[in-house]
Amino acid sequence: MPGGLVALLDDVALIARVAAASIDDVGMAASKAGTKAAGVVIDDAAVTPSYVTGFTPDRELPIIYKITKGSLINKLLILLPAALLLSYFLPWSITPILMLGGAYLSYEGAEKIIEKLGGAKHGATLEDPITDFAQFETDRVKGAIRTDLILSAEIMAITLNEVAAESLVTRAGVLAVVGIGITFVVYGAVAMIVKMDDVGLHLAKKPSTLAQSIGKLLLLAMPKLLVALSMIGTIAMLWVGGGIVLHGLEELGVHAPADVMHAVQHAVEGLTGALSGILGWLTGAIYSGIFGLLLGGVIVFVLHKVLKIGHEVEAH
């Protein structure tokens, strides 16, 4: 699934080039920046389907539409102006902001793992009885848009970091192209994922044996796909969050954590011959994920056990 989402990201680069045909520098910069944000895009696309879990099929697309609209508002009306102002007046602040976002992603990922392992849950969960479906939908949409704001901030900050040397107009164009392109790619993919079971049910009722077989396969695959997406989303949170913090520490002069990662990567690459590129990258990703898990675990402990922030509910 990550490979497929990264492949979809190439479409974002294509959208960027077409949209900026009259200004090639914007298109090229958007393509490069969009690729750099691939990890966060995987996270976004993997996490979002969970926000429509528990709703009837007729509410799934309207909810995704609301989240998409909120995501565009996040990127274009809130984050884009803020990013331009920061890049102009406080360019040094981009790295610390990225690190704060990385720490938040690490916290979210670690909290999900702790809850899965039987730890206390925080806030309402899907296992709780739903008494007001309209309010439940509103809360879920708000939660999705809030999470999107964090992930979008990471995407915009990564993008801005890639085009920091460009003119203000080019930076604005790149941020807009990447923001719009990634939003439609991510939520278009999410819409297809969540409606896959409806397509399967439709095909299963067709007279054609082939159509019925495909329909049954889709119906059987959907629950497993959603579970896999949840796992991928959690892993991506830790990998992306840990990697962002490691890179930020390195830029701020704290080299030891990243130096250890690079040393391990080089050792693996030296031992694996033809597979050195893939296994070296995988080693770095695993290291970043473990670092993110440890960092997130510390934040969870401080927030929930020391500062007592977050309402604990019984784990079912």
N, C-alpha and C positions, 0 to 999 in steps of 0.2 A: 504493500500500500504506500509506504513512503516514496518508493521509486516512482509510482504512478503520480503522486502529488508533485514531486519534483519535476516530472515530465510536464505536468500541467503548468508549472511555473514558466516553462519555456513559452507557453502561449501568452503569458503576461508580457514577456519580453517582446513578442511579436506585436501584441496590442500597443505596447509603448512605442515601438518603431513606427507603426502605422499612424498612431495619433500624433506623433511628432515628426511627420515626414518632412515638414518645412523647416524644422530645426534639428538636424541630425545629431547634434551634440546632446540634446535632451533624450532622444531615443536611445543612443548608445549608453548614456549614463544610467537611464532607467533600466535597461537590460542588465547591466552589471549589478546595480543596486538590488534589483529584484531577485537575482540569483543568490546574492549574499544573504537575503532574508529567508532563504528556503526553509531553514530549520523552524523558524517561527510560523511560517505558513503551514507546514506539516502539523505543528501543534494546534493551530487555529482550526484547521479542517478536521483534525481528529477529535478535538474537544467538543465542537459545536453540536454534532448530532445528539449528544446526551441531553441537550436542553429541550429537545422535542420528544424525549422518551416519556411515555405515560399519557400522551394526548391521542385523541381520536384522529384517524387519517385526514378528515376534512379540516383540521386545525394545523396540520404540519406545515403546509406551504405558507399560509398566512403568518405563522410565527416566524418562519425563516425570512419572509419578506420584511417583517418588523425589525428583525435582527440586522438584516442587510441594510435597511434604511438607517438604523442606529449606527452601524459600522461606518457608513459613508459620512454621517454627521461627525462621528468621532474623528475620522481622518481629515476631512476637508474643512470643517468649520472650527474644530478645536485644536487638533494636533498640528496641522499644516501651518497655521499662523504662529502657533507657539514655537514650532521648530524653527521657522524663519527668524523669529525674534531672538531666540536663543543663539542661533548660528551667527547672528549679526552682533548682538551685544554681549553674549556670554558663551563663546564657542568652547571654552574649557569645561562647561557644564555637561556636555553631551555624554562623555564617558561615565561620570557619576550617575547620571540619569539612567543610562543603559544598565549599569550595575544594580541600581535599585529595582529596575524591572526584572533583571535576572534573578535577584534575590527573591522577588515575589513569586516568580515562576517556580523556583526551587521550593519555596514554602508550600505552594499549592500542590506540587507533585508529591512532596514528602507527606503532607497531610492526607492525601488520598491513599497513599500506601499504608500509613499508620491506621487509617480507618478500615482498610481492607483486611489488615492483620488483626482486627478486633479492638482497636483503640476507640476511645470516645469520639462520637461524631459531633460536629459543630454546625448548628443551624438546622433548618428543615431538610428532610431527606425524602426520597421517593417512597420509602416504606411507611412514612407517616400518613394517616388518613387525610384525604382531601375533602374539605367541607365546602369550599368556595372555588369552583373551577376557574371562574373569571379572574379572581385575585391570584390564584395559583399560576395562571398563564402570564399575568402581568408581572409577577415576581420572577418567573423563569426568564422572561424576555429581558427584564432589567438586569438580572444576573448575567445573562449572556452578553448584553451590551457592555456591562461593566468589565467582564473578562476580556471582551474584544478591545476595550479601550487600552488595557494593559498590553495585550499582544500587538495592537496597532501602534502603540507608542514605541514598542521595540522595533517594529518594521520601519516606522518613520525615522527613528533614531539611527538604525543601521543604514538606511538609505541616505540620510543626511550626512552620515560619516563618510560615505563613499563619494559624495559630491561636494565636500566642504570647500574645495578649492575653486569650484565653479562660481559664476556670477549669481546674484540673487535671483534674477529671472529664471536662469537655468535650474537653480535649486528648486524654485517653486514649481516649475514645469515637471521636473523629475518626481518630486513628492506627489504631485497630483496624479500623474500617469501611473506610478507604481501603486498608490493608494487605491485608485479606482479599479485598476486591472486586477490586483490581488483580491480585492473585495468580491468582484464578480466571479473570479475563478474559484475562490474558496466556497462561497455560498451557493454557486451553481453546482459545484461538486457535492456539497452537503445536501442540496435539494434532491439530486439524483440518488444519493445514498439512502435518504430516509423514505423515498417513494419506491424503492426497489421491491419492497414486499407487495405493494399495490400492483406493480407491473407483473410480479410473479403470480398473484392471485388472478389477474386478468388473463394471463396466458394459460394458467391451469384450467380455465373454463372453456378454452378453445377446443374445437373438434380435432385439430391436428395433434397427433401423438408427439411430434417434435416440440410443438409449442407447449403442450402439457408437461413434457419432461423438463424443458427449460424453466417453466413456471414453478414446478415443484422444487427444482434446484435452487432457484432464487429464494423461495420461501424457507427452505432449509438453511440456506447460507446467511440470511439476514441476521438472526440472533447471534450467530458466531461472528459475523462481521462487526456488529455493534460492540460486542465484547472485545474483539481485537482492536477496534478503534479506541475504545476506552483505555486499553493497555498502552497503545501507541501514543495516545495523548499524554498519559502520565509519564512515560519514558521520555517523550519529547520535551515535556516541561523541565525535567531534571537535566537532560542533555543540553538543551538550549540555555536554560538558566545558569547551570554550572559553567558552561563554556563562556558565556558573556561575562560572568564575574571573574573567571580566571584571566580572560583577556584584559578586562578592565584593571585588575590588580597589576598585571604586567605593565600596562601603559602608565600606571601611577607609581611604578618603581618597585613594587613588591613582586619579585621575580620567582621566588622559591617554588610556590605551588605549580606554576606553569613550567618551570625548568624541570621539575620531576616528571610532568606529563611528557614533555619533549624527549627526555632521556629514555623513558619507557617506550615511547613510540619508535625512537631510533633503534633501540635494542630489538624490538619486534621486527622492524623492517629489515634489520641486518640478518635475522634468522630465518626469514620466510621467503626469500628469493623472489620468484615471479609474482607471488601474492603480497609482496611487501606493501604496495600502495593501498590495497583494500584493507589488509589487516592492520597496517599502521593507522589508517583513518579510524577503523573500528576501535582500536586501542584508545585513541584520543577521545572518541565519543564515549566509551565506557568510563574512562577516567573522569571526563566532564560530568557524566551522569552520577557517578559515585560522589564526586565533590558536591554536586548539586543536592544529592540526597542528604549528605552530612550537614551541609549548610542549612537546607530546609528543615532538617530535624532539629537543629539548634534553635531556629526561629520558632518552630512549632512549640518547643518546650518553653521558651521564654514567654511567648504570647499566651499560651493556654495554661501553663503550670505556674509560672512565676508572676506574670502580670494579670492572669485570670481573665484575659480578653477572649470573648467567644462563648456563646451559650452551649454548654454540653448537653447532649441528649443521649438517652440510652441506646447502645448499639443493639440492633435486632439480630 
